[in-house]
Amino acid sequence: MNNLRNGLKVQQRLTASVSVLLFGICLMLYGIHRDEMAVVLNKAVHICLECIGLG
């Protein structure tokens, strides 16, 4: 009986993990589709240049 419960918990954790992973991938693809990569890269470059003191 205890093994059945542990197996069910493992199954639920695996299902939750895969669901969260797929949701994250979908959000990343949505951001790429909206051309958000260029915006994020531009902000990252500006922040790095300001931190180093070149900007």
N, C-alpha and C positions, 0 to 999 in steps of 0.2 A: 504494500500500500504506500509506503514511504517513497519507494522508487518511482511509483506512478506520479506522485506529487512533484518530485524533483524533476522528472521528465517533462511534466506539464509546465513547470516554471521555466525550464530551459527553452521549451518551445515558445512560450510567451515572450521571453527576453529576445530570442532570435527574431520573432515576428516584429516586435517593437523596433529592434535595431535596424532591420531591413527597411521597415516603413520610414523611419527617420532618415536613413541614408537616401532612399529614393526621393523623399520630399526635398531634401537638400540639393540633390542633383537637379530636380525639376526647377527649383528656385535659381540655381546657377545658370541653367540653360535659358530661363526667362530673362535673367539679367544680361546674358550674352546677346540674346535676341534684341534687347532694347539698347544695345551698344553702350552699356554701362561700364564695360571694361576700360574704355578710353577715359571716362570720367574718373574712375578710381585710380588709374595709372597717373593721370595728370595731378590729382590731389596728392598722391604718394610722392611724386617727384618734387612738388612744391614744399611739402612737409620736410622731406629729407634735406632739401637745399636750405631751408630756414634753420633746421637743427644744426647743420654743419656751419652755417654762417655765410654761405656764398650768395644767398638771395637777398 
